[in-house]
Amino acid sequence: MIGDSTRDVQAAKIGGAGMIGVASGRSMASELREAGADIVLPDLSNASEVVAAVAALTAPLDRAGR
C-alpha cells in the first residue's frame, strides 16, 4: 500500500500489507516511520525509487533458501 498519513500506515498494518509512506502529504517522514511504514519516501517524483520500493515489498520469498 502507498499512503501519506499515519492512518494509511495503520490500515496497511491491520490488513497485513506492506506500507510505503510518502512524506509529501499529511504526515512527516518521522511520523510515518514511527507509525510503522516499511519504507518512507520523500515524494513520488523519482519513478525509479518508487518502483524499487514496490519491488522490495513485493518480491517473492526465496523458497530455496529456507
KELO-364374 format. One line per field, with one value per residue (C-alpha): x, y, z; residue number from 1. Coordinates in steps of 0.001 Angstrom, whole numbers, plus 500000, padded with zeros to 6 digits. Layout:
REM residues N
xx	[X/...]
yy	[Y/...]
zz	[Z/...]
num	[NUM/...]
***
This chain:
REM residues 66
xx	[500000/501157/499858/500700/499278/499740/496167/497188/500047/497654/495269/498092/499243/495703/495312/498731/500030/503473/503461/505264/504792/505072/506062/504698/501194/499595/502409/506132/508668/509397/505691/505332/508383/507139/503722/505448/505789/508121/509637/509352/509868/510018/507613/506750/508827/511576/509931/512933/512820/509089/509485/512374/510297/507352/509690/511303/507926/506518/509490/508649/510172/513333/511837/515103/516886/514575]
yy	[500000/503539/506347/509684/509547/507621/506353/504842/503069/501762/500477/498662/497025/495937/494407/492763/494785/496213/500003/502711/506027/509187/512271/514806/514656/514787/513293/513902/511154/510682/510217/507620/505703/505848/504558/501531/502243/499682/502239/506042/508163/511966/512075/510164/512272/509666/506832/504518/504964/504220/501099/499893/500374/498442/495681/495448/494859/492506/490298/486604/484738/482781/479336/477552/479299/478078]
zz	[500000/499319/501504/503026/506534/509742/509333/505996/507777/510420/507755/505955/509168/510073/506623/506657/503712/503185/503507/501580/503334/501268/503237/500770/502212/505623/507704/508052/507344/511043/511802/509045/510294/513879/512774/511211/507487/505915/503548/503611/500511/500460/497483/494311/491910/491413/489482/489905/493669/493747/491596/493767/496919/495476/494282/497723/499367/496749/495904/496226/499126/498430/498911/498055/500929/503690]
num	[1/2/3/4/5/6/7/8/9/10/11/12/13/14/15/16/17/18/19/20/21/22/23/24/25/26/27/28/29/30/31/32/33/34/35/36/37/38/39/40/41/42/43/44/45/46/47/48/49/50/51/52/53/54/55/56/57/58/59/60/61/62/63/64/65/66]
***
